[in-house]
Amino acid sequence: MDPMSHARARRRDRRVYLGGHPVLFALLAATRGRPVRRIGGTLLVHGADAYRQALTRLPLDRTAAGTTGGAARSALAGDGGVLFDQEGGEHRADRRGLAAGLGTAGVEELRARWQPLLARRLAPLAQGAEVDLVEPARELSGTVVCALLGSAADPCEVARAAAEAAAASVRSHLPGPRRPRAEAAAARTAGRLRDLLGSVREVAPAAARAGSAASGARDGALAAMVAVAAVNTTVAALPRAVAWCADAGLWDQAGDAALRPALAAELLRVTAASPLLPRVAASDGTVGGCPVRGGERLLLVARHAADAHRRDPDARRPAEPALSRLVFGAGAHACPGARLASVQLADVLAALAPYRPVVTRARVDRGAALPGWRTLCVRAAS
């Protein structure tokens, strides 16, 4: 494998980090030499072991301001119940409901919806036309959300509303200057998303299997949280992964059915759609040998914990699953959509592999909640 090709892929992918939050990601890159680095009252957690320890052994305040759960509660619910802000039995019940819809059978039903979509959206490649992969990713994510939650809303409208809701709230939980009236804007966009998802029809078995999570979500907050998480990670992850595959010349692996699942896992590891997890300690503890006091902030750098900054993707020599899965979190609060993300990307790679596309245009989305492309155009190799 050509190291220069991976260097080209890495340079392009770095643009999505520096485009949206240049100061923050420059700081994270400068401090990644140690597993844990303290800057004032904030711990920057880079090492895999320290990252796992922070997520599985340190008590975390899941409703604190400046965390994902706190931002979700403020924007989407006010009184809680949006998965990211939950603990104990409530969290386990909602995760079980989502896990049922996102298990093997549920994902297979969802595939039946997105595979025809991919065929239709990528068909212009056969005629030599360009395809902007952000648009298919947006429609795919909205289609999956509507199917999972049993919503009759237009999938593209759901995807746009979920992106707006996430973008409006992101600065409430990432370090940096706060925009005036940011919380009001986040609540307003979240309200629009909840209203949009409120139209529910008789649903397919995948949504029915989502059980208490889907049925409870139909009233608002949890449905909106599922939509925000699914849409924004999908729209960020799929185009970035395809760009890396194209720049690094990995289409032979993508076209090999035996290697494709491992390649999807590797690409998700190095692109790390949610590269940074902001958390707050609920009580005193230790992370990576560094004392932590209750109330202190932790920035858990998922992409560094998964060795994305040093280890190039290779389906023939993949990272061990325990490492690659860190981009989805760890322990009881790991992302329940990890399998869905892997299968989606594998199907996208399978659909694109015959064309061996190259990237023709790429534009960073500077306002998105997660690092990603506003435009990522590809064309079949001549």
N, C-alpha and C positions, 0 to 999 in steps of 0.2 A: 504494500500500500504506500502511495506517494505521500511522504510527510508534508511536502509543499502544498498538496491539495487540501490537507487538513488545516494547514496554516491559513490558507485562503478562506476556508469555511469559518474558521475561528475569528478571523478579522471581520468578516461580514457580520457574524452573529454578535460580536462585541458592540456593534453599532446600536443595537436595540437597547442595550443597557445605558450606554453613554448618551443616547438621544433623549431619553426620558428623565433620567436622574444622574447626571454626570458626576456631581460632587459626591453623592452617596456611594455610587459604585466605585469611584476612584478611591474613596476611603476604605471600602471593603477589600479592594484589591491590595491596597498598601498594607493592610493589617493581617492578611491571610497567612503569614509566615508562622503564626502561633495558633494552636488549637483554640485558645481563648485569649482575648485581649480586652482589658478594661480601659474605657475612656470615660472618666468621670463616674457617673452613676449608671453607665450602660456597659453591658458585656456583649462583645462581638464574638459569637460562637461559630468557629469555622471547622473544627475537627469532627470527624464522624462519631467518635465515641462520646465526645462532649455534647454533640448535637442530640444523640439518642438519650443521653442522661438528662438533658434539659427537658425533653419531651415526655420522658417516661418515669423519671424519679423525682424531679423537682415540682413541688406544688405550684400551679400556675393560676393566676387570677384571670379567668376567661372573660370577664366583663370590664376589665380596666380600660380606661381611656388610652388610646394609642396602640391598641391591639386589634387583631382581626375581629375577634368576638365583640369587643367593645364598639367598634365601628359598625358591625352588622346589627347589633342590638339597637344602637342609636338611630341608624338609618331605616331599618326594616321593621322593627317591632316595637321598640320602646320598653316593652315588658318582658322581653326575652323569648326564648324558644326558637332560635334560628340555627341550631346545631353547633355553630362555632362558639356560642356563649354558654353551652350546656355542660353539665357534669352529671355523674351518677346515673340513676335509672332513666331519667328523661332522655339523656343523651344516648344511652344504650338502646332505648326503644325506637328512637328516630333513626339511629344508624341501622338497626335491624330492618326497619321498613325500607330504607333506601337500598341496603345490601340485597334485599330480596329482588328488587327491580333491576339491580345492577349485577346480579349473579349470571351464571352461564346461560341459563334459559332466557333471562331478560335481555341480555346483550345480544343474543342471537335474534330475538324479535326486533330489536332496534336496528340491527344490521340490515334486515329486510327493508327498512325504510331508507337507510342512507346509501346502500349500494346502488340502487337506481339513480339516486341523486348524483352520486359521483360519476356514473356513466354519462349522464346528461351534461353535467357541468364540464367534464373534461373532454367531451367529444370534439370540440373545436381544435384540439391539439392534432387530431388526425388530418385536418385540412391545412396544417401549418400555421394556424392562428395562435396568438398569445392567449393565455388564461391567467387572470389575477386570482391566485389561490386563496386570498383573504375572503373573497366573496363565497366560494363554495364552503369554506370553513365556517363562515357565519351562518349560512343556511343549514348546514349539517348540524351545528350546535343547537340552533333554534328548533329544528325538527326533532332532535333527540329530547330536548327539554319538554316540548309540547306532548310528545308521546309518553314520556315518563310520568308527567304530571296530569295527563288527561285533559290538556287545555286545547280548546278549539281556536286559539289565537293564531295569527299568521306567524310562522316560524321566523321569518326575516325581521318582522317588527319586534318580536320577543328578543331576538339577538341584539338588535339595535338598542332597545330599552335597557337590557341587562348591561350592555357595555357603557351606556350613559350613567346608569346607577353606580356601577363600579368606579368609573372615572371621577364621578362627583364626590365619592367618599374616600378615595385612596389617600388623599393628603391628611385625612384625620387620623391615620394610623401609621404613616411613614414619617421618618424624621425629615425635618425641613420646615420652611415657612408655611403657615396656615393661610389659606385664602379667606378673605372676608366672606361671612355668611356661608361658609362651606358646609356646615352641618344642615342648614336649612335647604341648601341645594341638594344635598344627598338625600334628605327625607323626601323632597319633592319628586326627584327622579325615581326613588324607590316606590313611592306611591303610584306613579304612573305604571311601573312594571307590575305591581300587585293588581291594579285594576285590569291591566291587559291579560294577565293570567287567570283572571276570575271567571272567564268563560270556559265552562267545563262540559264535556260531552261524555257519552258512554265510552269507556276507554278499552284499549287493547289489554291483553293479559299482562304485558310488561308493567303497565301502570297499575293494574289491579294488584299485582304482586308487591308493589311498593307499600301496600298495607297502610298502617297508621300514618306513616310519613306522608304518603301521597294524599290520603284523604284529609289529614289535618292540614296539609299544605295548601289545599284548595282554598282555604279561607284567607291566605295571604302571605304571612311572613316567611314561613319555611319554604313555600313554593318559590318566592322571590329569591331566597338565599340559594336554593338549588340552581335556579336559572342563572344568577350572577356567577356562581362558582363554575358551572359547566360551560357557559358561553365564553367567559373570559379566558379560562385555561385552554379551551379548544381553539379559539381564534388566535391566541398567542402561540400555542404549541405546534399546530400542524404546519403552518407556512414556514416557521423557523426550522423545523425538522426537515422539511423537503428541501429548503435552501441548503442546509448542511449536506444532505445526501447528494444534491447536485454538484455543489462546489467541491466536495471531497471525492467524487467519482464512485459512489457506493451503489450504483444501480444494478451491478451484478448481484450483490447481496440482496437488494430489494426484490429482484426478480426470482430469487431462489426461495421456494416455499418453506424449505427446511430452515433457512437462515433468517427469514423475514421477521418472525416474532422476536428473536434476539436483537436484530437490528433496530426494531421499533423501541425496545427497552433501552438500548444504548443511546439512541437519538433523544429519547425523553430524558435520559440521565444528563446528557451534556447540554441540552437546551434549557432544562429546568424552568418550566413555565412559571412557577411560583418560586423565584430564586431566594426570597427573603421572607422569614416568618417573624413578625414582631410579637413579642410576648412580654409579660410582666410577672415576676415572682410573687406568689401569694404569701410565702413565708421564707424564713432563712433556709439556706441549703448550700450545696456545693456543686459546681459544674466544672468538669475538667480540672479539678484540684483548686479552683478559684472560689473563694467564699462569695455567696450571694445573699443579700439582705432582702427581706420582704419589701415589695414595692419597687425594687430596681428593675429597670428595663433590660431585656435581652433581645438582641437581633441575631436570629438563628439563620445562618447563611446556608441554605439547602444545597446550592450548586457547589459550594466548596466542600461540604460534608460528603457529597456524592462524587468528589474528585473530578468534577466537570472541567475544572480549570487546568488540569494536568493530563488527563487520560482521554485520548481520542476514542471515538466510537468504533467498535469493530465486532461484528457479529460472530466472527470466528474465534475471537478471544475476548468475550464479554466480561464485564465486571460481575462479581458475584451478586446474586439477587439482593442479598442483605444490604449491599452498598447502593445498587441502582435504585432500589425502592425508596431510599431516603428522600428523593425529590417529592414523594407523596406523604412525607411525614413519618411518624413512628408511633408505635403503641396504640392505645385505645382511640386516639384522635387522628390516626392516619386516614388519608383520603379514601372514602369508599368507592370512588370512581376510577381507581387505578387500572382495573381490568378494562373498563370501558375505554379509557384513553389509549391503552396499548393496542386493543383490537381496532379501534378507529384508525390509528396511525398505520397499522399493518395493512389495512384495507386501502388506505390512500396510497401507500407505497406500491401495493400490488397493481392498483389501477394506473399509476404513473410509469411503472418500470418499463413497459413496452415502448414508451416514447423517449425514455432516457432524457428527460427535459433538462434544459439549462436555464439559469436565471437571466432574464433580460432587463428587468427593472426592479428596484427595491427602494422603498421609502419608509422610513421609521415612523411609527405612530407615537408622537411625542405626548399625546394626551391620554393614552390608554392606561388602564389600571395596572396591567402587567406588561413587561417588555415584549414588544412585538412589532410586526410590520403593518403599516397602513395600506401598502401596496406591495405585493410580491408576485411579479409576472414571470411566467415561464413559457418556453416554446420547445417543441420537440426538436431534438438534435437532428441536424440534416445528415 
